[in-house]
């Protein structure tokens, strides 16, 4: 050992080297032993009543896809076996909402960079019936209302001055024009969600509640609102900006009514990793108080929840790469794995076939929790993904921080990490293996920078000697 180098420097280097070797070994072990999820059944104790169609978002960045994280539509049979797979073609880079139609076909919402592609798909012939294209970025939901009107949730839109122009609009296919629109900035203050931005509202869903009334999901505003088509007034509102105990960047809310007419909303409360149901009481519709009647936890970024006629709920558990049917008390009775990043699921036999003409008939078509008499808080159990017994790395971090002074801060960071890293993590690496690899890279970089700083004088002299 050189006399000029204190022994503690070598001790520190030895510890860093040992830590790097341990992290590399953990990542390599994960890569060799981890079995990535594929299409197919999980735990099925009750066969489904019919087929389930799932839209799988997949992963693309600026139009470049990852072959191991494909976007596609898939159909699962009663026993959760894969029946067919539809890849869509070159103009469908991402898949979002899928709706059963009255004629038995499917309405598909897909996108490619800078454009939205909507089409009616016949799974029997594996062909498109018709296709419409919109100059709209990253549209997540389009519904067919009547035979020829498309109801569109238009996010990330701007006017000629760069001001957000996020809106909901109705496009008439026969007339080839927009016949109605509702612009969000006309109904919300500019300061909402911190002020105007390129993705101000992230309006990710719109459903026709009844003729002339639309349920709109404003994800970044943490709100679901019902809008009257004729007056453009907000008639019903669940949540408020930043009130994350109620909703936190939700997806796919569904409007239900109890037998006594009580307004009820079932929603995938995505950033809170749960499915919730609220009912409004204590006044006429739009003026009462919202009360949470049901909470179902045990998910990882759920993005769709549909109430089935039998009282169970079909949940798209996105980052657990699965769709599950869950009883009101949380028992998983049907499970299907659909990587990568399932977005929406529809049980075709449960669709409400009362739409006008050839209309979207998906979503919830079952009783409310109040009518079922099972209000309360439950955790999903019985599925293959026993996330509580085998938590992912970010969930373990969040759980470890519970009860400490930094619980809120660590929990928020862990949740953000857990919702972002799956999009960049290789499919052959577990969350723990990826954390080990990432930790090794960070540690190695810090070690390198530390060595450069420590030896900066020697490096400077050597460079001066070698450079003219």
C-alpha positions in Angstrom: 0.0 0.0 0.0 1.5 3.4 -0.9 2.6 5.5 2.1 0.9 8.5 0.7 -2.6 6.9 0.8 -4.1 6.5 4.3 -5.4 3.0 5.0 -9.0 4.3 5.5 -9.1 5.2 1.8 -8.5 1.6 0.9 -11.0 0.5 3.5 -13.6 2.8 2.0 -12.8 1.5 -1.5 -13.1 -2.0 -0.3 -16.5 -1.3 1.2 -17.6 0.4 -2.0 -16.3 -2.5 -4.1 -18.1 -5.0 -1.9 -21.4 -3.1 -2.2 -21.1 -2.9 -6.0 -20.4 -6.6 -6.2 -23.4 -7.3 -4.0 -25.7 -5.1 -6.1 -24.4 -6.6 -9.3 -24.9 -10.1 -8.0 -28.5 -9.2 -6.9 -29.3 -7.8 -10.4 -27.7 -10.7 -12.2 -29.6 -13.2 -10.0 -32.9 -11.4 -10.7 -32.2 -11.5 -14.5 -31.5 -15.2 -14.4 -34.4 -16.3 -12.2 -37.2 -13.8 -12.8 -40.0 -15.2 -14.9 -41.8 -12.3 -16.7 -45.5 -12.3 -17.0 -47.1 -13.5 -20.2 -50.7 -13.6 -21.5 -52.7 -16.2 -19.7 -54.8 -17.2 -16.6 -54.0 -16.5 -13.1 -56.1 -17.7 -10.2 -59.7 -18.7 -11.4 -62.1 -20.1 -8.8 -65.3 -18.9 -10.6 -65.3 -19.0 -14.5 -66.5 -15.7 -16.0 -69.9 -15.3 -17.5 -68.6 -14.7 -21.0 -65.5 -13.3 -22.6 -63.4 -10.4 -21.4 -61.7 -7.9 -23.8 -58.6 -6.1 -22.6 -56.9 -3.2 -24.2 -53.1 -3.3 -23.5 -51.4 0.1 -23.7 -47.9 -1.2 -24.4 -44.8 1.1 -24.5 -43.7 3.4 -27.2 -41.5 6.5 -27.0 -41.7 9.0 -29.8 -43.1 6.3 -32.1 -40.4 3.8 -31.3 -41.8 0.7 -29.7 -40.5 -2.0 -27.4 -41.2 -5.4 -28.9 -41.3 -7.0 -25.4 -44.0 -4.5 -24.3 -46.4 -4.7 -27.2 -49.7 -2.7 -27.5 -52.6 -5.0 -28.4 -56.2 -6.0 -27.8 -56.7 -9.5 -26.3 -59.8 -11.6 -25.5 -59.9 -13.9 -22.5 -62.4 -16.7 -22.2 -64.4 -17.8 -19.1 -61.4 -19.7 -17.7 -59.0 -16.8 -18.5 -57.4 -18.5 -21.5 -56.4 -16.3 -24.4 -58.9 -16.5 -27.3 -57.4 -14.0 -29.8 -54.9 -11.2 -30.0 -55.2 -8.1 -32.2 -52.1 -6.1 -32.9 -53.9 -3.4 -34.9 -51.3 -2.4 -37.4 -48.6 0.3 -37.9 -51.0 3.2 -37.1 -51.9 2.0 -33.6 -48.9 2.5 -31.4 -50.8 2.8 -28.1 -54.2 1.3 -27.1 -56.5 2.9 -24.6 -60.2 2.6 -24.3 -62.2 -0.3 -25.8 -66.0 -0.4 -25.9 -68.4 -3.2 -26.8 -70.9 -2.0 -29.4 -74.5 -2.8 -29.8 -73.8 -4.8 -33.0 -71.3 -7.0 -31.3 -68.2 -5.3 -32.6 -65.7 -3.2 -30.6 -64.9 0.5 -30.7 -61.1 1.0 -30.3 -59.3 4.1 -29.3 -55.6 4.1 -30.3 -53.0 6.7 -31.0 -49.8 7.2 -32.9 -47.5 10.3 -32.5 -49.6 13.4 -33.0 -52.7 11.6 -34.2 -55.7 9.7 -32.7 -57.0 6.6 -34.6 -60.5 5.4 -33.8 -62.1 2.4 -35.4 -64.8 -0.2 -35.3 -63.3 -3.6 -35.1 -64.9 -6.9 -36.0 -63.1 -9.6 -34.0 -64.8 -12.4 -36.0 -63.3 -11.3 -39.3 -60.3 -9.6 -37.7 -61.0 -6.5 -39.8 -61.9 -2.8 -39.4 -65.4 -1.8 -40.3 -64.5 1.9 -40.5 -61.7 4.2 -39.3 -61.6 7.9 -38.2 -58.5 10.0 -37.6 -58.3 13.1 -35.5 -55.5 15.7 -35.2 -55.4 15.1 -31.5 -52.5 14.0 -29.2 -52.7 10.9 -26.9 -56.6 10.6 -26.8 -57.5 8.0 -24.2 -61.2 7.7 -24.8 -63.7 8.0 -27.6 -67.3 6.7 -27.3 -69.9 6.1 -30.0 -73.2 7.7 -29.2 -76.0 6.8 -31.6 -75.0 5.5 -35.0 -72.7 8.3 -36.2 -71.6 10.6 -33.4 -68.2 10.2 -31.6 -67.8 11.6 -28.1 -64.1 12.5 -27.7 -62.0 13.4 -24.6 -59.4 15.7 -26.2 -56.4 16.2 -24.0 -53.1 18.1 -24.5 -54.8 20.5 -27.0 -53.8 24.2 -27.4 -55.2 27.1 -29.4 -53.2 29.3 -31.7 -51.7 31.2 -28.8 -50.5 28.1 -27.0 -53.2 28.3 -24.4 -54.6 24.9 -23.3 -57.7 24.0 -25.3 -58.5 20.7 -23.6 -62.1 19.8 -24.3 -64.8 17.2 -24.8 -66.3 17.3 -28.3 -68.9 15.5 -30.4 -67.9 14.7 -34.0 -70.7 13.8 -36.4 -69.4 11.2 -38.9 -72.1 11.8 -41.4 -71.6 15.6 -41.4 -67.8 15.3 -41.1 -67.6 18.1 -38.5 -67.6 18.8 -34.8 -71.2 19.6 -33.7 -70.6 20.3 -30.0 -67.7 21.1 -27.7 -67.1 21.8 -24.0 -63.8 23.6 -23.4 -62.4 23.1 -19.9 -60.8 26.5 -19.4 -64.2 28.1 -19.7 -65.3 26.4 -16.5 -62.2 26.2 -14.3 -59.8 28.9 -13.1 -56.4 29.2 -14.7 -54.7 28.4 -11.4 -56.2 24.9 -11.3 -53.4 22.2 -11.0 -50.8 25.0 -10.7 -51.7 26.9 -13.8 -51.7 26.3 -17.6 -49.3 23.6 -18.9 -48.9 21.4 -21.9 -50.9 18.7 -20.2 -53.2 20.9 -18.1 -56.2 18.6 -17.5 -55.2 15.2 -18.9 -58.9 14.6 -19.5 -58.8 10.9 -19.9 -62.4 9.6 -20.1 -65.9 10.7 -21.1 -69.1 8.6 -20.9 -72.7 9.3 -21.8 -74.5 9.0 -18.5 -77.9 9.5 -20.2 -78.9 11.3 -23.3 -77.3 14.8 -23.2 -75.3 14.3 -20.0 -71.6 13.4 -20.0 -69.4 12.1 -17.2 -65.9 13.6 -17.7 -62.7 12.6 -15.9 -60.3 15.5 -15.4 -57.3 13.5 -14.2 -54.9 16.3 -13.3 -57.7 18.1 -11.5 -58.5 15.1 -9.3 -62.2 15.4 -10.3 -65.0 13.7 -12.2 -67.8 16.0 -13.4 -71.1 15.5 -15.1 -71.7 18.1 -17.9 -75.1 19.0 -19.4 -74.8 19.1 -23.2 -77.5 21.8 -23.8 -76.4 24.2 -21.0 -72.7 23.2 -20.8 -73.1 23.5 -17.0 -71.4 21.2 -14.5 -74.3 19.4 -12.9 -72.4 17.1 -10.6 -68.8 17.1 -9.2 -66.8 14.6 -7.3 -63.4 15.7 -5.9 -61.5 18.9 -6.1 -58.0 19.9 -7.2 -55.4 18.6 -4.8 -57.9 16.8 -2.5 -56.0 13.5 -2.8 -57.8 11.8 0.1 -60.9 11.8 -2.2 -59.3 11.2 -5.7 -55.7 11.3 -6.9 -55.4 11.3 -10.7 -58.2 8.9 -11.3 -59.2 6.9 -14.5 -62.5 5.7 -16.0 -65.2 6.8 -13.5 -68.6 5.1 -14.0 -71.9 6.7 -13.0 -74.4 4.4 -11.2 -77.6 5.0 -9.3 -79.0 3.0 -6.3 -82.5 1.6 -6.4 -83.7 4.8 -4.6 -82.0 7.0 -7.2 -79.0 8.0 -5.2 -76.2 9.3 -7.5 -73.1 7.0 -7.2 -69.7 7.0 -8.8 -67.4 4.0 -9.0 -63.8 5.0 -10.0 -60.3 3.6 -10.3 -58.4 6.0 -7.9 -55.1 5.4 -9.6 -52.4 7.2 -7.7 -54.0 6.0 -4.4 -53.7 2.4 -5.7 -57.3 1.6 -4.9 -60.9 1.4 -6.3 -63.5 3.5 -4.5 -67.2 4.2 -4.7 -69.0 7.3 -3.5 -72.6 8.2 -3.2 -74.1 11.7 -2.9 -76.7 12.2 -0.2 -78.3 15.1 1.8 -79.7 17.2 -1.1 -80.8 17.1 -4.7 -78.4 15.8 -7.3 -75.4 18.0 -7.6 -75.9 19.7 -4.2 -75.5 16.9 -1.6 -72.5 15.5 0.2 -70.3 12.8 -1.2 -69.7 9.8 1.1 -67.3 7.0 0.4 -69.2 3.8 0.7 -66.5 1.3 -0.5 -62.7 1.1 -0.7 -60.9 -1.8 -2.3 -57.1 -1.8 -1.9 -54.3 -4.2 -3.0 -53.7 -2.8 -6.5 -50.8 -1.1 -8.3 -52.1 1.9 -10.4 -55.5 0.6 -11.3 -57.0 2.3 -14.3 -60.5 0.8 -14.8 -63.2 -0.6 -12.6 -66.6 -1.9 -13.9 -69.4 -3.1 -11.7 -70.8 -6.4 -13.1 -74.4 -7.5 -13.0 -73.5 -10.1 -10.3 -72.2 -7.4 -8.0 -68.6 -8.2 -8.5 -66.2 -5.6 -9.9 -63.9 -6.0 -12.9 -60.6 -4.2 -12.2 -57.7 -3.4 -14.5 -54.7 -3.6 -12.2 -52.2 -2.0 -14.6 -48.8 -2.3 -13.0 -49.6 -5.8 -11.7 -50.2 -6.6 -15.4 -53.6 -8.2 -14.8 -57.3 -7.9 -14.9 -59.3 -9.3 -11.9 -62.9 -9.9 -11.0 -63.3 -9.2 -7.3 -66.2 -9.8 -5.0 -67.6 -6.9 -3.0 -65.5 -8.1 0.0 -62.3 -8.4 -2.0 -62.0 -12.0 -3.0 -60.4 -12.4 -6.4 -62.4 -15.1 -8.2 -61.1 -14.6 -11.8 -57.6 -13.3 -12.9 -56.1 -12.8 -16.3 -52.6 -11.6 -17.0 -52.3 -9.1 -19.9 -48.9 -7.4 -20.2 -47.8 -4.8 -20.9 -49.8 -2.2 -19.0 -53.4 -3.1 -19.5 -55.6 0.0 -19.7 -59.3 -1.0 -20.0 -61.3 -4.3 -19.7 -64.8 -5.1 -20.7 -66.9 -8.2 -19.9 -68.9 -8.4 -23.1 -71.7 -10.4 -21.6 -72.2 -7.7 -19.0 -72.6 -4.8 -21.4 -75.8 -2.8 -21.2 -77.4 -3.4 -24.7 -79.8 -0.5 -24.5 -77.8 2.0 -26.4 -79.4 4.0 -29.2 -78.5 2.6 -32.5 -75.0 1.1 -32.7 -73.6 2.7 -29.6 -70.9 2.1 -27.0 -72.5 -0.1 -24.3 -69.5 -0.8 -22.0 -68.7 0.2 -18.5 -70.6 -0.6 -15.3 -73.9 -2.4 -15.4 -74.5 -3.7 -11.9 -75.8 -2.7 -8.4 -74.2 -0.2 -6.1 -72.4 -1.1 -2.9 -75.3 0.5 -1.0 -77.8 -1.8 -2.6 -75.5 -4.8 -2.0 -75.3 -3.8 1.7 -71.6 -4.4 1.9 -70.2 -0.9 2.5 -66.7 -0.8 4.0 -63.0 -1.1 3.4 -61.5 -4.3 1.9 -58.3 -5.6 0.4 -58.1 -7.7 -2.7 -57.0 -11.2 -1.8 -56.7 -14.6 -3.4 -55.0 -13.7 -6.6 -51.7 -14.9 -7.9 -50.2 -11.4 -7.4 -50.0 -11.6 -3.6 -48.5 -8.1 -3.5 -48.8 -7.8 0.3 -46.8 -11.0 0.8 -44.3 -10.3 -1.9 -44.2 -6.5 -2.3 -42.4 -4.8 -5.1 -39.4 -2.7 -4.1 -41.2 0.7 -4.0 -44.1 -0.8 -2.0 -41.6 -2.3 0.5 -39.9 1.2 0.8 -43.3 2.8 1.4 -44.3 0.2 4.0 -41.0 0.4 5.8 -41.4 4.2 6.2 -44.9 3.9 7.8 -45.0 5.4 11.3 -41.8 7.4 10.9 -41.6 11.2 10.6 -40.8 10.9 6.9 -43.7 8.6 6.1 -45.5 11.1 3.8 -42.4 12.2 1.9 -41.0 8.7 1.4 -44.4 7.3 0.5 -44.8 9.9 -2.2 -41.4 9.3 -3.6 -41.8 5.6 -3.6 -45.2 5.8 -5.3 -43.8 8.1 -8.0 -40.8 5.8 -8.5 -43.1 2.7 -8.7 -45.4 4.3 -11.3 -42.5 5.5 -13.6 -39.8 2.8 -13.5 -41.9 0.0 -14.9 -42.0 1.9 -18.2 -38.2 1.8 -18.5 -37.4 -1.4 -16.6 -36.6 -4.4 -18.8 -39.3 -7.1 -18.7 -36.7 -9.7 -17.7 -35.8 -7.8 -14.5 -37.9 -7.7 -11.3 -38.5 -4.5 -9.4 -35.9 -5.6 -6.9 -33.3 -6.5 -9.6 -33.9 -3.1 -11.3 -33.4 -1.3 -8.0 -30.2 -3.2 -7.4 -28.9 -2.4 -11.0 -29.9 1.3 -10.6 -28.4 1.5 -7.1 -25.2 0.0 -8.5 -25.0 2.5 -11.3 -25.6 5.4 -8.9 -23.0 4.1 -6.5 -20.5 3.5 -9.3 -21.0 7.0 -10.6 -20.6 8.5 -7.1 -17.4 6.5 -6.6 -16.1 7.7 -9.9 -16.8 11.4 -9.2 -15.3 11.0 -5.7 -12.1 9.6 -7.2 -11.9 12.4 -9.7 -12.4 15.0 -7.0 -9.8 13.3 -4.7 -7.2 13.0 -7.5 -8.0 16.2 -9.2 -4.5 17.6 -8.6 -2.8 14.6 -10.0 -5.2 14.5 -12.9 -4.6 18.2 -13.7 -0.8 17.7 -13.6 -0.9 14.6 -15.8 -3.1 16.4 -18.3 -0.7 19.4 -18.3 2.2 17.1 -18.9 0.6 15.2 -21.8 -1.2 18.0 -23.6 0.8 20.5 -25.6 
